[in-house]
């Protein structure tokens, strides 16, 4: 029986880790997110917040963890 073709992945993520010391400010993980090999944004996850830079966004959207949790709970628990 012939093998089924593998579907090409639509999304890919590349990570860059910046950990100087886990408790220090400036520690983060940067994710560059792609759809069909085109960059759609960058997400930076840090000790105190999560930041999103959209594809053409000049200013970031930054949420502290409490605000982010509230948004996620409202969106997906309610």
mmCIF file of the N, C-alpha and C atoms, coordinates in Angstrom:
data_MODEL
# 
_entry.id   MODEL 
# 
loop_
_atom_site.group_PDB 
_atom_site.id 
_atom_site.type_symbol 
_atom_site.label_atom_id 
_atom_site.label_alt_id 
_atom_site.label_comp_id 
_atom_site.label_asym_id 
_atom_site.label_entity_id 
_atom_site.label_seq_id 
_atom_site.pdbx_PDB_ins_code 
_atom_site.Cartn_x 
_atom_site.Cartn_y 
_atom_site.Cartn_z 
_atom_site.occupancy 
_atom_site.B_iso_or_equiv 
_atom_site.pdbx_formal_charge 
_atom_site.auth_seq_id 
_atom_site.auth_comp_id 
_atom_site.auth_asym_id 
_atom_site.auth_atom_id 
_atom_site.pdbx_PDB_model_num 
ATOM 1   N N  . UNK A 1 1  ? 0.843   -1.186 0.000  1.00 0.00 ? 1  UNK A N  1 
ATOM 2   C CA . UNK A 1 1  ? 0.000   0.000  0.000  1.00 0.00 ? 1  UNK A CA 1 
ATOM 3   C C  . UNK A 1 1  ? 0.887   1.248  0.000  1.00 0.00 ? 1  UNK A C  1 
ATOM 4   N N  . UNK A 1 2  ? 0.657   2.214  -0.891 1.00 0.00 ? 2  UNK A N  1 
ATOM 5   C CA . UNK A 1 2  ? 1.505   3.413  -0.943 1.00 0.00 ? 2  UNK A CA 1 
ATOM 6   C C  . UNK A 1 2  ? 1.319   4.273  0.303  1.00 0.00 ? 2  UNK A C  1 
ATOM 7   N N  . UNK A 1 3  ? 2.395   4.943  0.677  1.00 0.00 ? 3  UNK A N  1 
ATOM 8   C CA . UNK A 1 3  ? 2.353   5.834  1.843  1.00 0.00 ? 3  UNK A CA 1 
ATOM 9   C C  . UNK A 1 3  ? 1.577   7.099  1.518  1.00 0.00 ? 3  UNK A C  1 
ATOM 10  N N  . UNK A 1 4  ? 0.850   7.565  2.478  1.00 0.00 ? 4  UNK A N  1 
ATOM 11  C CA . UNK A 1 4  ? 0.114   8.818  2.316  1.00 0.00 ? 4  UNK A CA 1 
ATOM 12  C C  . UNK A 1 4  ? 1.090   9.984  2.310  1.00 0.00 ? 4  UNK A C  1 
ATOM 13  N N  . UNK A 1 5  ? 0.781   10.989 1.523  1.00 0.00 ? 5  UNK A N  1 
ATOM 14  C CA . UNK A 1 5  ? 1.621   12.187 1.487  1.00 0.00 ? 5  UNK A CA 1 
ATOM 15  C C  . UNK A 1 5  ? 1.505   12.926 2.802  1.00 0.00 ? 5  UNK A C  1 
ATOM 16  N N  . UNK A 1 6  ? 2.616   13.444 3.272  1.00 0.00 ? 6  UNK A N  1 
ATOM 17  C CA . UNK A 1 6  ? 2.600   14.261 4.485  1.00 0.00 ? 6  UNK A CA 1 
ATOM 18  C C  . UNK A 1 6  ? 2.137   15.663 4.124  1.00 0.00 ? 6  UNK A C  1 
ATOM 19  N N  . UNK A 1 7  ? 1.273   16.213 4.957  1.00 0.00 ? 7  UNK A N  1 
ATOM 20  C CA . UNK A 1 7  ? 0.818   17.580 4.746  1.00 0.00 ? 7  UNK A CA 1 
ATOM 21  C C  . UNK A 1 7  ? 1.943   18.540 5.108  1.00 0.00 ? 7  UNK A C  1 
ATOM 22  N N  . UNK A 1 8  ? 2.095   19.553 4.321  1.00 0.00 ? 8  UNK A N  1 
ATOM 23  C CA . UNK A 1 8  ? 3.077   20.593 4.610  1.00 0.00 ? 8  UNK A CA 1 
ATOM 24  C C  . UNK A 1 8  ? 2.562   21.426 5.763  1.00 0.00 ? 8  UNK A C  1 
ATOM 25  N N  . UNK A 1 9  ? 3.401   21.712 6.718  1.00 0.00 ? 9  UNK A N  1 
ATOM 26  C CA . UNK A 1 9  ? 2.997   22.511 7.871  1.00 0.00 ? 9  UNK A CA 1 
ATOM 27  C C  . UNK A 1 9  ? 2.755   23.949 7.462  1.00 0.00 ? 9  UNK A C  1 
ATOM 28  N N  . UNK A 1 10 ? 1.669   24.494 7.962  1.00 0.00 ? 10 UNK A N  1 
ATOM 29  C CA . UNK A 1 10 ? 1.353   25.879 7.651  1.00 0.00 ? 10 UNK A CA 1 
ATOM 30  C C  . UNK A 1 10 ? 2.105   26.822 8.577  1.00 0.00 ? 10 UNK A C  1 
ATOM 31  N N  . UNK A 1 11 ? 2.205   26.463 9.865  1.00 0.00 ? 11 UNK A N  1 
ATOM 32  C CA . UNK A 1 11 ? 2.831   27.344 10.846 1.00 0.00 ? 11 UNK A CA 1 
ATOM 33  C C  . UNK A 1 11 ? 4.164   26.779 11.319 1.00 0.00 ? 11 UNK A C  1 
ATOM 34  N N  . UNK A 1 12 ? 5.076   27.675 11.618 1.00 0.00 ? 12 UNK A N  1 
ATOM 35  C CA . UNK A 1 12 ? 6.336   27.279 12.236 1.00 0.00 ? 12 UNK A CA 1 
ATOM 36  C C  . UNK A 1 12 ? 6.712   28.347 13.256 1.00 0.00 ? 12 UNK A C  1 
ATOM 37  N N  . UNK A 1 13 ? 7.476   27.933 14.247 1.00 0.00 ? 13 UNK A N  1 
ATOM 38  C CA . UNK A 1 13 ? 7.886   28.839 15.318 1.00 0.00 ? 13 UNK A CA 1 
ATOM 39  C C  . UNK A 1 13 ? 9.376   28.658 15.544 1.00 0.00 ? 13 UNK A C  1 
ATOM 40  N N  . UNK A 1 14 ? 10.078  29.766 15.658 1.00 0.00 ? 14 UNK A N  1 
ATOM 41  C CA . UNK A 1 14 ? 11.513  29.750 15.966 1.00 0.00 ? 14 UNK A CA 1 
ATOM 42  C C  . UNK A 1 14 ? 11.710  30.470 17.287 1.00 0.00 ? 14 UNK A C  1 
ATOM 43  N N  . UNK A 1 15 ? 12.428  29.833 18.190 1.00 0.00 ? 15 UNK A N  1 
ATOM 44  C CA . UNK A 1 15 ? 12.604  30.398 19.532 1.00 0.00 ? 15 UNK A CA 1 
ATOM 45  C C  . UNK A 1 15 ? 14.033  30.852 19.755 1.00 0.00 ? 15 UNK A C  1 
ATOM 46  N N  . UNK A 1 16 ? 14.157  31.907 20.531 1.00 0.00 ? 16 UNK A N  1 
ATOM 47  C CA . UNK A 1 16 ? 15.450  32.431 20.948 1.00 0.00 ? 16 UNK A CA 1 
ATOM 48  C C  . UNK A 1 16 ? 15.364  32.663 22.454 1.00 0.00 ? 16 UNK A C  1 
ATOM 49  N N  . UNK A 1 17 ? 16.224  32.017 23.219 1.00 0.00 ? 17 UNK A N  1 
ATOM 50  C CA . UNK A 1 17 ? 16.155  32.076 24.677 1.00 0.00 ? 17 UNK A CA 1 
ATOM 51  C C  . UNK A 1 17 ? 17.238  33.010 25.208 1.00 0.00 ? 17 UNK A C  1 
ATOM 52  N N  . UNK A 1 18 ? 16.823  33.933 26.085 1.00 0.00 ? 18 UNK A N  1 
ATOM 53  C CA . UNK A 1 18 ? 17.752  34.872 26.714 1.00 0.00 ? 18 UNK A CA 1 
ATOM 54  C C  . UNK A 1 18 ? 17.638  34.692 28.221 1.00 0.00 ? 18 UNK A C  1 
ATOM 55  N N  . UNK A 1 19 ? 18.443  33.814 28.783 1.00 0.00 ? 19 UNK A N  1 
ATOM 56  C CA . UNK A 1 19 ? 18.382  33.568 30.223 1.00 0.00 ? 19 UNK A CA 1 
ATOM 57  C C  . UNK A 1 19 ? 19.761  33.843 30.814 1.00 0.00 ? 19 UNK A C  1 
ATOM 58  N N  . UNK A 1 20 ? 19.860  34.971 31.474 1.00 0.00 ? 20 UNK A N  1 
ATOM 59  C CA . UNK A 1 20 ? 21.106  35.323 32.147 1.00 0.00 ? 20 UNK A CA 1 
ATOM 60  C C  . UNK A 1 20 ? 21.099  34.726 33.546 1.00 0.00 ? 20 UNK A C  1 
ATOM 61  N N  . UNK A 1 21 ? 20.010  34.911 34.221 1.00 0.00 ? 21 UNK A N  1 
ATOM 62  C CA . UNK A 1 21 ? 19.744  34.351 35.535 1.00 0.00 ? 21 UNK A CA 1 
ATOM 63  C C  . UNK A 1 21 ? 18.228  34.382 35.679 1.00 0.00 ? 21 UNK A C  1 
ATOM 64  N N  . UNK A 1 22 ? 17.629  33.273 36.054 1.00 0.00 ? 22 UNK A N  1 
ATOM 65  C CA . UNK A 1 22 ? 16.173  33.162 36.012 1.00 0.00 ? 22 UNK A CA 1 
ATOM 66  C C  . UNK A 1 22 ? 15.434  34.249 36.773 1.00 0.00 ? 22 UNK A C  1 
ATOM 67  N N  . UNK A 1 23 ? 16.010  34.773 37.822 1.00 0.00 ? 23 UNK A N  1 
ATOM 68  C CA . UNK A 1 23 ? 15.306  35.773 38.622 1.00 0.00 ? 23 UNK A CA 1 
ATOM 69  C C  . UNK A 1 23 ? 15.594  37.210 38.178 1.00 0.00 ? 23 UNK A C  1 
ATOM 70  N N  . UNK A 1 24 ? 16.427  37.385 37.173 1.00 0.00 ? 24 UNK A N  1 
ATOM 71  C CA . UNK A 1 24 ? 16.816  38.732 36.729 1.00 0.00 ? 24 UNK A CA 1 
ATOM 72  C C  . UNK A 1 24 ? 15.844  39.305 35.711 1.00 0.00 ? 24 UNK A C  1 
ATOM 73  N N  . UNK A 1 25 ? 15.672  40.610 35.774 1.00 0.00 ? 25 UNK A N  1 
ATOM 74  C CA . UNK A 1 25 ? 14.925  41.307 34.724 1.00 0.00 ? 25 UNK A CA 1 
ATOM 75  C C  . UNK A 1 25 ? 15.702  41.158 33.416 1.00 0.00 ? 25 UNK A C  1 
ATOM 76  N N  . UNK A 1 26 ? 15.012  41.146 32.313 1.00 0.00 ? 26 UNK A N  1 
ATOM 77  C CA . UNK A 1 26 ? 15.671  40.991 31.017 1.00 0.00 ? 26 UNK A CA 1 
ATOM 78  C C  . UNK A 1 26 ? 15.729  39.552 30.549 1.00 0.00 ? 26 UNK A C  1 
ATOM 79  N N  . UNK A 1 27 ? 15.287  38.620 31.386 1.00 0.00 ? 27 UNK A N  1 
ATOM 80  C CA . UNK A 1 27 ? 15.223  37.221 31.003 1.00 0.00 ? 27 UNK A CA 1 
ATOM 81  C C  . UNK A 1 27 ? 13.977  37.020 30.156 1.00 0.00 ? 27 UNK A C  1 
ATOM 82  N N  . UNK A 1 28 ? 14.121  36.423 28.979 1.00 0.00 ? 28 UNK A N  1 
ATOM 83  C CA . UNK A 1 28 ? 12.956  36.237 28.119 1.00 0.00 ? 28 UNK A CA 1 
ATOM 84  C C  . UNK A 1 28 ? 13.167  35.098 27.138 1.00 0.00 ? 28 UNK A C  1 
ATOM 85  N N  . UNK A 1 29 ? 12.061  34.681 26.541 1.00 0.00 ? 29 UNK A N  1 
ATOM 86  C CA . UNK A 1 29 ? 12.072  33.750 25.424 1.00 0.00 ? 29 UNK A CA 1 
ATOM 87  C C  . UNK A 1 29 ? 11.336  34.454 24.293 1.00 0.00 ? 29 UNK A C  1 
ATOM 88  N N  . UNK A 1 30 ? 11.976  34.586 23.159 1.00 0.00 ? 30 UNK A N  1 
ATOM 89  C CA . UNK A 1 30 ? 11.390  35.249 21.996 1.00 0.00 ? 30 UNK A CA 1 
ATOM 90  C C  . UNK A 1 30 ? 10.961  34.185 20.988 1.00 0.00 ? 30 UNK A C  1 
ATOM 91  N N  . UNK A 1 31 ? 9.717   34.287 20.524 1.00 0.00 ? 31 UNK A N  1 
ATOM 92  C CA . UNK A 1 31 ? 9.194   33.375 19.518 1.00 0.00 ? 31 UNK A CA 1 
ATOM 93  C C  . UNK A 1 31 ? 8.881   34.166 18.262 1.00 0.00 ? 31 UNK A C  1 
ATOM 94  N N  . UNK A 1 32 ? 9.457   33.772 17.149 1.00 0.00 ? 32 UNK A N  1 
ATOM 95  C CA . UNK A 1 32 ? 9.127   34.356 15.858 1.00 0.00 ? 32 UNK A CA 1 
ATOM 96  C C  . UNK A 1 32 ? 8.168   33.369 15.189 1.00 0.00 ? 32 UNK A C  1 
ATOM 97  N N  . UNK A 1 33 ? 6.973   33.842 14.834 1.00 0.00 ? 33 UNK A N  1 
ATOM 98  C CA . UNK A 1 33 ? 5.913   32.972 14.351 1.00 0.00 ? 33 UNK A CA 1 
ATOM 99  C C  . UNK A 1 33 ? 5.695   33.218 12.864 1.00 0.00 ? 33 UNK A C  1 
ATOM 100 N N  . UNK A 1 34 ? 5.631   32.113 12.110 1.00 0.00 ? 34 UNK A N  1 
ATOM 101 C CA . UNK A 1 34 ? 5.498   32.158 10.653 1.00 0.00 ? 34 UNK A CA 1 
ATOM 102 C C  . UNK A 1 34 ? 4.280   31.366 10.207 1.00 0.00 ? 34 UNK A C  1 
ATOM 103 N N  . UNK A 1 35 ? 3.621   31.849 9.163  1.00 0.00 ? 35 UNK A N  1 
ATOM 104 C CA . UNK A 1 35 ? 2.547   31.119 8.484  1.00 0.00 ? 35 UNK A CA 1 
ATOM 105 C C  . UNK A 1 35 ? 2.925   31.076 7.012  1.00 0.00 ? 35 UNK A C  1 
ATOM 106 N N  . UNK A 1 36 ? 2.983   29.881 6.459  1.00 0.00 ? 36 UNK A N  1 
ATOM 107 C CA . UNK A 1 36 ? 3.401   29.714 5.057  1.00 0.00 ? 36 UNK A CA 1 
ATOM 108 C C  . UNK A 1 36 ? 4.714   30.438 4.774  1.00 0.00 ? 36 UNK A C  1 
ATOM 109 N N  . UNK A 1 37 ? 5.658   30.303 5.686  1.00 0.00 ? 37 UNK A N  1 
ATOM 110 C CA . UNK A 1 37 ? 7.008   30.861 5.580  1.00 0.00 ? 37 UNK A CA 1 
ATOM 111 C C  . UNK A 1 37 ? 7.053   32.384 5.605  1.00 0.00 ? 37 UNK A C  1 
ATOM 112 N N  . UNK A 1 38 ? 5.944   33.035 5.941  1.00 0.00 ? 38 UNK A N  1 
ATOM 113 C CA . UNK A 1 38 ? 5.904   34.483 6.072  1.00 0.00 ? 38 UNK A CA 1 
ATOM 114 C C  . UNK A 1 38 ? 5.735   34.827 7.552  1.00 0.00 ? 38 UNK A C  1 
ATOM 115 N N  . UNK A 1 39 ? 6.580   35.704 8.055  1.00 0.00 ? 39 UNK A N  1 
ATOM 116 C CA . UNK A 1 39 ? 6.516   36.059 9.466  1.00 0.00 ? 39 UNK A CA 1 
ATOM 117 C C  . UNK A 1 39 ? 5.222   36.806 9.765  1.00 0.00 ? 39 UNK A C  1 
ATOM 118 N N  . UNK A 1 40 ? 4.468   36.320 10.787 1.00 0.00 ? 40 UNK A N  1 
ATOM 119 C CA . UNK A 1 40 ? 3.217   36.973 11.165 1.00 0.00 ? 40 UNK A CA 1 
ATOM 120 C C  . UNK A 1 40 ? 3.340   37.703 12.498 1.00 0.00 ? 40 UNK A C  1 
ATOM 121 N N  . UNK A 1 41 ? 4.433   37.492 13.220 1.00 0.00 ? 41 UNK A N  1 
ATOM 122 C CA . UNK A 1 41 ? 4.610   38.223 14.461 1.00 0.00 ? 41 UNK A CA 1 
ATOM 123 C C  . UNK A 1 41 ? 5.710   37.660 15.334 1.00 0.00 ? 41 UNK A C  1 
ATOM 124 N N  . UNK A 1 42 ? 5.968   38.380 16.420 1.00 0.00 ? 42 UNK A N  1 
ATOM 125 C CA . UNK A 1 42 ? 6.944   37.970 17.427 1.00 0.00 ? 42 UNK A CA 1 
ATOM 126 C C  . UNK A 1 42 ? 6.296   38.072 18.788 1.00 0.00 ? 42 UNK A C  1 
ATOM 127 N N  . UNK A 1 43 ? 6.434   37.009 19.576 1.00 0.00 ? 43 UNK A N  1 
ATOM 128 C CA . UNK A 1 43 ? 5.930   37.001 20.943 1.00 0.00 ? 43 UNK A CA 1 
ATOM 129 C C  . UNK A 1 43 ? 7.129   36.885 21.873 1.00 0.00 ? 43 UNK A C  1 
ATOM 130 N N  . UNK A 1 44 ? 7.192   37.793 22.840 1.00 0.00 ? 44 UNK A N  1 
ATOM 131 C CA . UNK A 1 44 ? 8.279   37.783 23.818 1.00 0.00 ? 44 UNK A CA 1 
ATOM 132 C C  . UNK A 1 44 ? 7.665   37.463 25.180 1.00 0.00 ? 44 UNK A C  1 
ATOM 133 N N  . UNK A 1 45 ? 8.117   36.370 25.759 1.00 0.00 ? 45 UNK A N  1 
ATOM 134 C CA . UNK A 1 45 ? 7.613   35.957 27.060 1.00 0.00 ? 45 UNK A CA 1 
ATOM 135 C C  . UNK A 1 45 ? 8.715   36.212 28.076 1.00 0.00 ? 45 UNK A C  1 
ATOM 136 N N  . UNK A 1 46 ? 8.416   37.105 29.003 1.00 0.00 ? 46 UNK A N  1 
ATOM 137 C CA . UNK A 1 46 ? 9.394   37.475 30.013 1.00 0.00 ? 46 UNK A CA 1 
ATOM 138 C C  . UNK A 1 46 ? 8.909   37.158 31.408 1.00 0.00 ? 46 UNK A C  1 
ATOM 139 N N  . UNK A 1 47 ? 9.705   37.506 32.367 1.00 0.00 ? 47 UNK A N  1 
ATOM 140 C CA . UNK A 1 47 ? 9.401   37.227 33.760 1.00 0.00 ? 47 UNK A CA 1 
ATOM 141 C C  . UNK A 1 47 ? 8.146   37.959 34.211 1.00 0.00 ? 47 UNK A C  1 
ATOM 142 N N  . UNK A 1 48 ? 7.929   39.185 33.732 1.00 0.00 ? 48 UNK A N  1 
ATOM 143 C CA . UNK A 1 48 ? 6.815   39.990 34.214 1.00 0.00 ? 48 UNK A CA 1 
ATOM 144 C C  . UNK A 1 48 ? 5.697   40.217 33.226 1.00 0.00 ? 48 UNK A C  1 
ATOM 145 N N  . UNK A 1 49 ? 5.886   39.817 31.955 1.00 0.00 ? 49 UNK A N  1 
ATOM 146 C CA . UNK A 1 49 ? 4.858   40.131 30.969 1.00 0.00 ? 49 UNK A CA 1 
ATOM 147 C C  . UNK A 1 49 ? 5.008   39.293 29.712 1.00 0.00 ? 49 UNK A C  1 
ATOM 148 N N  . UNK A 1 50 ? 3.994   39.414 28.867 1.00 0.00 ? 50 UNK A N  1 
ATOM 149 C CA . UNK A 1 50 ? 4.005   38.818 27.539 1.00 0.00 ? 50 UNK A CA 1 
ATOM 150 C C  . UNK A 1 50 ? 3.820   39.975 26.551 1.00 0.00 ? 50 UNK A C  1 
ATOM 151 N N  . UNK A 1 51 ? 4.606   39.993 25.489 1.00 0.00 ? 51 UNK A N  1 
ATOM 152 C CA . UNK A 1 51 ? 4.577   41.092 24.523 1.00 0.00 ? 51 UNK A CA 1 
ATOM 153 C C  . UNK A 1 51 ? 4.378   40.524 23.124 1.00 0.00 ? 51 UNK A C  1 
ATOM 154 N N  . UNK A 1 52 ? 3.507   41.166 22.345 1.00 0.00 ? 52 UNK A N  1 
ATOM 155 C CA . UNK A 1 52 ? 3.235   40.746 20.970 1.00 0.00 ? 52 UNK A CA 1 
ATOM 156 C C  . UNK A 1 52 ? 3.541   41.874 20.013 1.00 0.00 ? 52 UNK A C  1 
ATOM 157 N N  . UNK A 1 53 ? 4.367   41.589 19.010 1.00 0.00 ? 53 UNK A N  1 
ATOM 158 C CA . UNK A 1 53 ? 4.618   42.489 17.887 1.00 0.00 ? 53 UNK A CA 1 
ATOM 159 C C  . UNK A 1 53 ? 4.003   41.820 16.669 1.00 0.00 ? 53 UNK A C  1 
ATOM 160 N N  . UNK A 1 54 ? 2.902   42.359 16.150 1.00 0.00 ? 54 UNK A N  1 
ATOM 161 C CA . UNK A 1 54 ? 2.277   41.818 14.943 1.00 0.00 ? 54 UNK A CA 1 
ATOM 162 C C  . UNK A 1 54 ? 3.146   42.090 13.727 1.00 0.00 ? 54 UNK A C  1 
ATOM 163 N N  . UNK A 1 55 ? 2.766   41.510 12.636 1.00 0.00 ? 55 UNK A N  1 
ATOM 164 C CA . UNK A 1 55 ? 3.542   41.588 11.391 1.00 0.00 ? 55 UNK A CA 1 
ATOM 165 C C  . UNK A 1 55 ? 3.973   43.007 11.043 1.00 0.00 ? 55 UNK A C  1 
ATOM 166 N N  . UNK A 1 56 ? 3.051   43.956 11.046 1.00 0.00 ? 56 UNK A N  1 
ATOM 167 C CA . UNK A 1 56 ? 3.374   45.333 10.659 1.00 0.00 ? 56 UNK A CA 1 
ATOM 168 C C  . UNK A 1 56 ? 3.236   46.307 11.824 1.00 0.00 ? 56 UNK A C  1 
ATOM 169 N N  . UNK A 1 57 ? 3.210   45.792 13.025 1.00 0.00 ? 57 UNK A N  1 
ATOM 170 C CA . UNK A 1 57 ? 2.978   46.604 14.215 1.00 0.00 ? 57 UNK A CA 1 
ATOM 171 C C  . UNK A 1 57 ? 4.259   47.334 14.621 1.00 0.00 ? 57 UNK A C  1 
ATOM 172 N N  . UNK A 1 58 ? 4.140   48.635 14.817 1.00 0.00 ? 58 UNK A N  1 
ATOM 173 C CA . UNK A 1 58 ? 5.297   49.434 15.247 1.00 0.00 ? 58 UNK A CA 1 
ATOM 174 C C  . UNK A 1 58 ? 5.409   49.462 16.771 1.00 0.00 ? 58 UNK A C  1 
ATOM 175 N N  . UNK A 1 59 ? 4.248   49.468 17.439 1.00 0.00 ? 59 UNK A N  1 
ATOM 176 C CA . UNK A 1 59 ? 4.260   49.466 18.898 1.00 0.00 ? 59 UNK A CA 1 
ATOM 177 C C  . UNK A 1 59 ? 3.725   48.121 19.392 1.00 0.00 ? 59 UNK A C  1 
ATOM 178 N N  . UNK A 1 60 ? 4.326   47.598 20.434 1.00 0.00 ? 60 UNK A N  1 
ATOM 179 C CA . UNK A 1 60 ? 3.914   46.272 20.909 1.00 0.00 ? 60 UNK A CA 1 
ATOM 180 C C  . UNK A 1 60 ? 2.649   46.310 21.754 1.00 0.00 ? 60 UNK A C  1 
ATOM 181 N N  . UNK A 1 61 ? 2.011   45.156 21.863 1.00 0.00 ? 61 UNK A N  1 
ATOM 182 C CA . UNK A 1 61 ? 0.948   44.957 22.832 1.00 0.00 ? 61 UNK A CA 1 
ATOM 183 C C  . UNK A 1 61 ? 1.617   44.243 23.998 1.00 0.00 ? 61 UNK A C  1 
ATOM 184 N N  . UNK A 1 62 ? 1.596   44.853 25.168 1.00 0.00 ? 62 UNK A N  1 
ATOM 185 C CA . UNK A 1 62 ? 2.255   44.259 26.334 1.00 0.00 ? 62 UNK A CA 1 
ATOM 186 C C  . UNK A 1 62 ? 1.237   44.060 27.443 1.00 0.00 ? 62 UNK A C  1 
ATOM 187 N N  . UNK A 1 63 ? 1.198   42.855 27.970 1.00 0.00 ? 63 UNK A N  1 
ATOM 188 C CA . UNK A 1 63 ? 0.274   42.509 29.049 1.00 0.00 ? 63 UNK A CA 1 
ATOM 189 C C  . UNK A 1 63 ? 1.052   41.903 30.207 1.00 0.00 ? 63 UNK A C  1 
ATOM 190 N N  . UNK A 1 64 ? 0.759   42.363 31.426 1.00 0.00 ? 64 UNK A N  1 
ATOM 191 C CA . UNK A 1 64 ? 1.370   41.665 32.552 1.00 0.00 ? 64 UNK A CA 1 
ATOM 192 C C  . UNK A 1 64 ? 0.634   40.334 32.713 1.00 0.00 ? 64 UNK A C  1 
ATOM 193 N N  . UNK A 1 65 ? 1.192   39.435 33.502 1.00 0.00 ? 65 UNK A N  1 
ATOM 194 C CA . UNK A 1 65 ? 0.645   38.084 33.589 1.00 0.00 ? 65 UNK A CA 1 
ATOM 195 C C  . UNK A 1 65 ? -0.760  38.055 34.169 1.00 0.00 ? 65 UNK A C  1 
ATOM 196 N N  . UNK A 1 66 ? -1.073  38.932 35.109 1.00 0.00 ? 66 UNK A N  1 
ATOM 197 C CA . UNK A 1 66 ? -2.408  38.975 35.696 1.00 0.00 ? 66 UNK A CA 1 
ATOM 198 C C  . UNK A 1 66 ? -3.444  39.371 34.647 1.00 0.00 ? 66 UNK A C  1 
ATOM 199 N N  . UNK A 1 67 ? -3.134  40.386 33.857 1.00 0.00 ? 67 UNK A N  1 
ATOM 200 C CA . UNK A 1 67 ? -4.034  40.845 32.802 1.00 0.00 ? 67 UNK A CA 1 
ATOM 201 C C  . UNK A 1 67 ? -4.195  39.772 31.723 1.00 0.00 ? 67 UNK A C  1 
ATOM 202 N N  . UNK A 1 68 ? -3.095  39.146 31.348 1.00 0.00 ? 68 UNK A N  1 
ATOM 203 C CA . UNK A 1 68 ? -3.143  38.078 30.347 1.00 0.00 ? 68 UNK A CA 1 
ATOM 204 C C  . UNK A 1 68 ? -4.034  36.928 30.828 1.00 0.00 ? 68 UNK A C  1 
ATOM 205 N N  . UNK A 1 69 ? -3.876  36.508 32.094 1.00 0.00 ? 69 UNK A N  1 
ATOM 206 C CA . UNK A 1 69 ? -4.687  35.417 32.646 1.00 0.00 ? 69 UNK A CA 1 
ATOM 207 C C  . UNK A 1 69 ? -6.168  35.781 32.646 1.00 0.00 ? 69 UNK A C  1 
ATOM 208 N N  . UNK A 1 70 ? -6.470  37.033 32.994 1.00 0.00 ? 70 UNK A N  1 
ATOM 209 C CA . UNK A 1 70 ? -7.866  37.490 33.013 1.00 0.00 ? 70 UNK A CA 1 
ATOM 210 C C  . UNK A 1 70 ? -8.474  37.422 31.613 1.00 0.00 ? 70 UNK A C  1 
ATOM 211 N N  . UNK A 1 71 ? -7.742  37.893 30.606 1.00 0.00 ? 71 UNK A N  1 
ATOM 212 C CA . UNK A 1 71 ? -8.226  37.853 29.221 1.00 0.00 ? 71 UNK A CA 1 
ATOM 213 C C  . UNK A 1 71 ? -8.461  36.411 28.777 1.00 0.00 ? 71 UNK A C  1 
ATOM 214 N N  . UNK A 1 72 ? -7.541  35.519 29.054 1.00 0.00 ? 72 UNK A N  1 
ATOM 215 C CA . UNK A 1 72 ? -7.679  34.125 28.656 1.00 0.00 ? 72 UNK A CA 1 
ATOM 216 C C  . UNK A 1 72 ? -8.858  33.464 29.364 1.00 0.00 ? 72 UNK A C  1 
ATOM 217 N N  . UNK A 1 73 ? -9.018  33.734 30.654 1.00 0.00 ? 73 UNK A N  1 
ATOM 218 C CA . UNK A 1 73 ? -10.145 33.157 31.406 1.00 0.00 ? 73 UNK A CA 1 
ATOM 219 C C  . UNK A 1 73 ? -11.478 33.648 30.862 1.00 0.00 ? 73 UNK A C  1 
ATOM 220 N N  . UNK A 1 74 ? -11.564 34.945 30.584 1.00 0.00 ? 74 UNK A N  1 
ATOM 221 C CA . UNK A 1 74 ? -12.811 35.501 30.041 1.00 0.00 ? 74 UNK A CA 1 
ATOM 222 C C  . UNK A 1 74 ? -13.116 34.934 28.661 1.00 0.00 ? 74 UNK A C  1 
ATOM 223 N N  . UNK A 1 75 ? -12.090 34.784 27.867 1.00 0.00 ? 75 UNK A N  1 
ATOM 224 C CA . UNK A 1 75 ? -12.262 34.329 26.487 1.00 0.00 ? 75 UNK A CA 1 
ATOM 225 C C  . UNK A 1 75 ? -12.608 32.839 26.404 1.00 0.00 ? 75 UNK A C  1 
ATOM 226 N N  . UNK A 1 76 ? -11.973 32.014 27.228 1.00 0.00 ? 76 UNK A N  1 
ATOM 227 C CA . UNK A 1 76 ? -12.094 30.575 27.053 1.00 0.00 ? 76 UNK A CA 1 
ATOM 228 C C  . UNK A 1 76 ? -12.829 29.857 28.179 1.00 0.00 ? 76 UNK A C  1 
ATOM 229 N N  . UNK A 1 77 ? -13.074 30.505 29.317 1.00 0.00 ? 77 UNK A N  1 
ATOM 230 C CA . UNK A 1 77 ? -13.824 29.854 30.387 1.00 0.00 ? 77 UNK A CA 1 
ATOM 231 C C  . UNK A 1 77 ? -15.272 30.302 30.430 1.00 0.00 ? 77 UNK A C  1 
ATOM 232 N N  . UNK A 1 78 ? -15.559 31.411 29.800 1.00 0.00 ? 78 UNK A N  1 
ATOM 233 C CA . UNK A 1 78 ? -16.892 31.987 29.945 1.00 0.00 ? 78 UNK A CA 1 
ATOM 234 C C  . UNK A 1 78 ? -17.771 31.645 28.824 1.00 0.00 ? 78 UNK A C  1 
# 
